[in-house]
């Protein structure tokens, strides 16, 4: 099969590698509207070609959108009359107007559009779906996520786009937080209420720390801590009435049962059973991307449809990010408090 990829940098290159790893892919056409950007493209794989001609994009068997987030809805609009399957990175759209347009065009785009919410395909999410469905470890109580690293203090990164923008989907809440908001919606269902706060440890227009708190309609809660200034941490915990599912640095384990006691008769950490282990967090997330890309290519090959609820779920995740960004703005720190905190 022949695949068009719209986008050339960073995550686009990462996704391109996953597409090229599939033996069913005969050609990858890289598209960018600016020929100068394509001139800088350097990929030794002979299957990779480049074109700034839109007609070449729609001539391929499927289209992958990995351009900047605020261009996604525009590309989807250009593809609305096409019959090509589409893989679109998150977010689906970055404004309420664009989300409304996508909602109105669900009939055309929904069955053939896969969105890149790859955290749903992680080993943690797979295990969580299992324990929630089977209920062998009781009822869900709380989800907790921590994603942190010191990027804001890394030499040469202070002028990175992450720290120079106030756009909701370029900030921590929208760029990283959307993955966790989407996963919470996926596992726990609709959100009843939510709030968000942001802090600026190093100053600048874009927050470098964010905390999100969600209360779901079924009663379960979630807490999401995101940081570009804290020491590295990558963890997830699903607390249930008779067990705890954990992911730390790419290793997933279940701790159960609840009623486990130490030699002194007091409650103790339940026995651990490892469910999955990856060499690193990078390998853990690469596995999730590979799973989602493979499933998309399966659908292209089989001329199948994306499951009906997924399109609307992607729009819902974007809508909640916009709400949370608005909520965080209500409690934004005064400018006078944004002086860099240093190390």
C-alpha positions as CSV (number, residue, x, y, z in Angstrom):
1,X,0.0,0.0,0.0
2,X,1.0,3.6,-0.6
3,X,0.7,6.1,2.3
4,X,0.9,9.9,2.3
5,X,2.3,11.6,5.4
6,X,1.6,15.3,5.9
7,X,4.4,16.5,8.1
8,X,8.2,16.3,8.2
9,X,9.6,16.9,11.7
10,X,10.0,15.2,15.1
11,X,6.9,13.2,15.7
12,X,6.2,13.0,12.0
13,X,9.6,11.3,11.5
14,X,8.9,9.0,14.4
15,X,5.5,8.0,12.9
16,X,7.0,7.6,9.5
17,X,9.5,5.1,10.9
18,X,6.6,3.0,12.3
19,X,4.7,3.2,8.9
20,X,7.9,2.1,7.0
21,X,8.4,-0.8,9.5
22,X,5.3,-2.4,8.1
23,X,6.2,-4.7,5.2
24,X,2.8,-4.0,3.5
25,X,3.9,-0.4,2.8
26,X,5.4,0.0,-0.7
27,X,5.7,3.7,-0.7
28,X,5.5,6.7,1.6
29,X,4.9,10.1,0.1
30,X,5.9,13.0,2.4
31,X,3.8,16.2,1.8
32,X,4.5,19.7,2.8
33,X,3.0,22.8,1.1
34,X,6.5,24.4,1.1
35,X,8.9,22.8,-1.3
36,X,11.8,24.3,0.7
37,X,10.8,22.2,3.7
38,X,10.8,19.1,1.5
39,X,14.3,19.9,0.2
40,X,15.6,19.5,3.7
41,X,14.1,16.0,4.0
42,X,16.8,13.4,4.4
43,X,15.5,9.8,4.5
44,X,17.7,7.1,3.0
45,X,14.8,4.7,2.5
46,X,14.1,4.3,-1.3
47,X,10.4,4.0,-0.6
48,X,10.2,7.6,0.6
49,X,9.3,10.3,-1.9
50,X,8.3,13.9,-1.4
51,X,5.7,16.3,-3.0
52,X,4.1,19.6,-2.4
53,X,1.3,18.8,-4.8
54,X,-2.0,18.1,-3.0
55,X,-3.2,15.9,-5.8
56,X,-0.3,13.5,-5.0
57,X,-1.6,13.2,-1.4
58,X,-5.1,12.1,-2.4
59,X,-3.8,9.7,-5.0
60,X,-2.3,7.5,-2.2
61,X,-4.2,4.6,-0.5
62,X,-4.4,6.5,2.9
63,X,-3.3,9.8,4.5
64,X,-1.5,10.4,7.8
65,X,-1.7,13.9,9.2
66,X,1.2,14.7,11.6
67,X,1.4,18.5,10.9
68,X,1.2,21.2,13.6
69,X,-2.0,20.7,15.7
70,X,-3.8,23.9,14.6
71,X,-3.6,22.6,10.9
72,X,-5.3,19.2,11.5
73,X,-8.9,20.4,11.1
74,X,-8.0,22.2,7.9
75,X,-6.5,19.1,6.4
76,X,-9.5,17.0,7.5
77,X,-11.7,19.6,5.8
78,X,-9.7,19.2,2.5
79,X,-10.2,15.4,2.8
80,X,-13.9,15.4,3.6
81,X,-14.9,14.7,0.0
82,X,-12.2,12.0,-0.3
83,X,-12.8,8.3,0.4
84,X,-9.3,7.8,1.7
85,X,-8.7,6.4,5.2
86,X,-7.1,9.0,7.5
87,X,-4.8,8.8,10.5
88,X,-4.8,12.1,12.3
89,X,-2.5,12.9,15.2
90,X,-4.1,14.5,18.2
91,X,-5.7,17.0,18.6
92,X,-8.6,16.6,16.2
93,X,-9.0,20.4,16.3
94,X,-7.8,23.3,18.4
95,X,-10.9,25.6,18.4
96,X,-14.6,25.1,19.3
97,X,-15.5,26.3,15.8
98,X,-13.4,23.6,14.2
99,X,-14.8,21.0,16.6
100,X,-18.3,22.0,15.7
101,X,-17.4,21.6,12.0
102,X,-16.0,18.1,12.6
103,X,-19.0,17.2,14.6
104,X,-21.2,18.2,11.7
105,X,-19.2,16.1,9.3
106,X,-19.0,13.0,11.4
107,X,-20.9,10.9,8.9
108,X,-18.2,11.4,6.2
109,X,-15.1,11.5,8.3
110,X,-16.0,9.3,11.3
111,X,-15.9,5.8,9.7
112,X,-12.5,6.4,8.1
113,X,-10.6,8.5,10.6
114,X,-8.3,7.2,13.3
115,X,-6.9,9.7,15.8
116,X,-3.5,9.3,17.4
117,X,-4.6,8.8,21.0
118,X,-1.9,6.1,21.4
119,X,-2.0,6.1,25.2
120,X,-5.1,3.9,24.8
121,X,-2.8,1.3,23.3
122,X,-0.2,1.2,26.1
123,X,0.3,-1.9,28.2
124,X,-1.2,0.0,31.2
125,X,-4.4,0.9,29.3
126,X,-4.8,-2.7,28.0
127,X,-4.4,-4.0,31.5
128,X,-6.7,-1.4,33.0
129,X,-9.5,-2.3,30.5
130,X,-9.1,-5.9,31.5
131,X,-9.4,-5.4,35.3
132,X,-12.3,-2.9,34.9
133,X,-14.2,-5.3,32.6
134,X,-13.6,-8.4,34.7
135,X,-13.9,-6.7,38.1
136,X,-11.7,-9.4,39.6
137,X,-10.0,-6.6,41.6
138,X,-13.1,-4.7,42.6
139,X,-14.5,-1.4,41.7
140,X,-12.4,1.6,40.4
141,X,-11.7,4.4,42.8
142,X,-9.0,6.7,41.4
143,X,-6.6,7.1,38.5
144,X,-3.3,9.0,39.1
145,X,-0.8,10.0,36.4
146,X,2.6,11.7,36.8
147,X,4.6,12.8,33.8
148,X,7.6,15.0,34.6
149,X,11.0,15.9,33.4
150,X,13.3,18.9,33.6
151,X,13.0,20.1,30.0
152,X,12.5,23.8,31.1
153,X,16.0,23.7,32.7
154,X,17.7,21.9,29.9
155,X,20.4,24.1,28.2
156,X,19.2,25.4,24.8
157,X,15.5,24.6,25.4
158,X,14.3,27.8,27.1
159,X,13.2,29.2,23.7
160,X,11.5,26.0,22.6
161,X,7.9,26.5,21.3
162,X,6.5,24.8,24.4
163,X,7.6,27.8,26.5
164,X,6.7,30.6,24.1
165,X,3.0,30.1,23.5
166,X,-0.3,30.6,25.3
167,X,-2.3,28.4,22.9
168,X,-4.2,25.7,24.8
169,X,-3.0,22.8,22.7
170,X,0.6,23.9,22.7
171,X,0.6,24.3,26.5
172,X,1.2,21.4,28.9
173,X,-2.6,20.9,29.3
174,X,-3.2,20.4,25.6
175,X,0.0,19.0,24.3
176,X,0.6,16.4,26.9
177,X,-2.4,16.5,29.2
178,X,-4.8,15.6,26.3
179,X,-3.4,12.1,26.2
180,X,-4.3,11.5,29.9
181,X,-7.7,13.3,29.7
182,X,-8.6,11.1,26.7
183,X,-7.4,7.9,28.6
184,X,-9.5,8.9,31.6
185,X,-12.6,9.4,29.4
186,X,-11.8,6.1,27.7
187,X,-11.5,4.1,31.0
188,X,-14.0,5.9,33.3
189,X,-16.5,7.4,30.9
190,X,-18.0,11.0,30.9
191,X,-16.5,13.7,33.2
192,X,-18.9,15.4,35.5
193,X,-16.6,18.1,36.7
194,X,-13.0,19.1,36.3
195,X,-10.5,21.8,37.3
196,X,-7.0,22.8,36.3
197,X,-4.2,24.9,37.6
198,X,-0.9,26.0,36.1
199,X,2.3,27.4,37.5
200,X,5.3,29.2,35.8
201,X,8.4,28.2,37.6
202,X,10.7,29.8,35.0
203,X,8.5,32.6,33.8
204,X,7.3,33.1,30.2
205,X,3.9,33.0,28.6
206,X,3.5,29.2,28.8
207,X,3.1,27.3,32.0
208,X,5.8,24.7,32.8
209,X,3.6,22.8,35.4
210,X,0.0,21.8,35.4
211,X,-2.3,19.8,37.6
212,X,-5.7,18.5,36.4
213,X,-8.4,17.0,38.6
214,X,-11.4,15.1,37.1
215,X,-14.5,13.7,38.7
216,X,-16.3,11.2,36.5
217,X,-20.1,10.6,36.3
218,X,-19.6,7.0,37.7
219,X,-18.0,8.4,40.8
220,X,-14.3,7.6,40.1
221,X,-11.8,10.4,40.2
222,X,-8.5,11.2,38.4
223,X,-5.5,13.4,39.1
224,X,-2.9,14.3,36.4
225,X,0.3,16.0,37.3
226,X,2.4,17.4,34.4
227,X,5.8,19.1,34.7
228,X,8.6,20.4,32.7
229,X,10.6,21.4,35.8
230,X,10.5,18.4,38.2
231,X,12.8,15.4,38.2
232,X,11.9,12.7,35.7
233,X,8.9,10.6,36.6
234,X,6.6,8.5,34.4
235,X,3.9,6.7,36.4
236,X,0.3,5.7,36.4
237,X,-1.8,4.1,39.2
238,X,-5.3,2.7,39.0
239,X,-6.7,2.2,42.5
240,X,-9.4,-0.4,42.9
241,X,-11.3,-1.7,46.0
242,X,-9.3,-5.0,45.9
243,X,-6.1,-4.1,44.1
244,X,-3.8,-1.5,42.5
245,X,-2.6,-1.5,38.9
246,X,0.7,0.4,38.4
247,X,3.0,1.5,35.6
248,X,6.4,2.9,36.4
249,X,9.0,3.6,33.7
250,X,7.5,1.1,31.3
251,X,6.8,-1.7,33.7
252,X,3.2,-2.7,34.5
253,X,2.2,-4.7,37.5
254,X,-0.9,-5.5,39.6
255,X,-0.7,-5.4,43.4
256,X,-3.5,-7.6,45.0
257,X,-5.4,-8.6,47.1
258,X,-6.2,-5.7,49.4
259,X,-6.3,-7.8,52.5
260,X,-2.6,-8.6,52.8
261,X,-0.8,-8.4,56.1
262,X,2.7,-8.3,57.4
263,X,4.3,-10.4,60.2
264,X,3.0,-7.8,62.7
265,X,-0.6,-8.3,61.6
266,X,-0.8,-4.8,60.0
267,X,-1.8,-4.1,56.4
268,X,1.2,-4.4,54.1
269,X,1.8,-3.8,50.4
270,X,0.0,-6.6,48.5
271,X,2.0,-9.2,46.4
272,X,3.2,-7.9,43.0
273,X,2.5,-9.7,39.7
274,X,4.2,-8.2,36.7
275,X,2.1,-7.9,33.6
276,X,4.5,-6.2,31.1
277,X,8.0,-4.9,31.1
278,X,9.8,-2.6,28.5
279,X,13.4,-1.6,28.5
280,X,12.5,2.0,28.9
281,X,9.6,4.5,28.9
282,X,10.5,5.3,25.3
283,X,10.1,1.6,24.3
284,X,6.8,1.5,26.2
285,X,5.3,4.4,24.2
286,X,6.8,3.2,20.9
287,X,5.0,-0.1,21.4
288,X,1.7,1.8,21.8
289,X,2.3,3.9,18.6
290,X,3.2,0.7,16.7
291,X,0.0,-1.0,17.8
292,X,-2.1,2.0,16.7
293,X,-0.3,2.3,13.4
294,X,-0.6,-1.4,12.7
295,X,-4.3,-1.4,13.4
296,X,-4.8,1.6,11.1
297,X,-2.9,-0.1,8.3
298,X,-5.0,-3.3,8.9
299,X,-8.1,-1.1,8.4
300,X,-6.6,0.3,5.2
301,X,-5.8,-3.1,3.8
302,X,-9.2,-4.6,4.8
303,X,-11.2,-1.5,3.8
304,X,-12.8,-1.5,7.2
305,X,-14.3,1.3,9.3
306,X,-13.1,2.9,12.5
307,X,-15.3,1.9,15.5
308,X,-18.2,4.3,15.6
309,X,-17.6,5.9,19.1
310,X,-14.0,6.8,18.5
311,X,-14.6,9.9,16.4
312,X,-16.9,11.6,18.8
313,X,-14.6,10.5,21.7
314,X,-11.7,12.4,20.1
315,X,-13.8,15.5,19.8
316,X,-14.8,15.1,23.4
317,X,-11.2,15.0,24.6
318,X,-10.4,18.2,22.7
319,X,-13.5,19.9,24.2
320,X,-12.4,19.0,27.7
321,X,-8.9,20.3,27.1
322,X,-10.4,23.7,26.0
323,X,-12.5,23.7,29.2
324,X,-9.6,22.9,31.4
325,X,-7.4,25.5,29.7
326,X,-10.1,28.1,30.3
327,X,-10.4,27.0,34.0
328,X,-6.6,27.3,34.4
329,X,-6.7,30.8,33.0
330,X,-9.1,31.9,35.6
331,X,-6.5,31.2,38.3
332,X,-3.4,32.3,36.4
333,X,-0.6,33.6,38.5
334,X,-0.1,37.4,38.4
335,X,2.7,38.4,36.1
336,X,4.7,39.6,39.1
337,X,4.8,36.1,40.5
338,X,6.2,34.6,37.3
339,X,9.9,35.3,37.9
340,X,12.1,32.3,37.4
341,X,12.4,30.2,40.5
342,X,15.8,28.9,39.4
343,X,17.1,25.5,40.3
